[in-house]
Amino acid sequence: MAGYDKLLSYEEFEHMKIAQYQDILVSKDMACPECNGSSQFSYDYDRNMVEPTPIGWCETENGFMACFECPKCFTKYRFHISTTGRWEKDQFYRDYALLIYLHKHHQEKKKQ
């Protein structure tokens, strides 16, 4: 895990775990299931979409998932952020640390 702790410490990662995830909606297409107004991977291409806010992660019977909140309607939703980290926690940590870094970088870029 060398280097990823500079993006997000493992301790911070563990504190972001959401134990009661069952009420958080699952999104199969990585977009907000309520308003379809935010998507993790479409916001750069479609200006009507906005980037969702990462709020944590959860360990489900279907593997590890990242949890997000839509900035338009405030719906919380979750989905798998990678295929390699779905079942392997250390790999999921690296994937999630990178996601957090990119989110912070994008937010800072928007402020300029």
HUQUI-V190611 format. One record per helix or strand. SS is the DSSP state (a for helix, b for strand). FROM is the first residue (numbers start at 1). TO is the last residue. If there is no record, write none. Layout:
BEGIN
ss={SS | SS}
from={FROM | FROM}
to={TO | TO}
END
This chain:
BEGIN
ss={a | a | b | b | b | b | b | b | b | b | a}
from={4 | 10 | 17 | 25 | 31 | 38 | 50 | 53 | 63 | 76 | 89}
to={6 | 15 | 17 | 26 | 31 | 39 | 50 | 60 | 69 | 79 | 111}
END
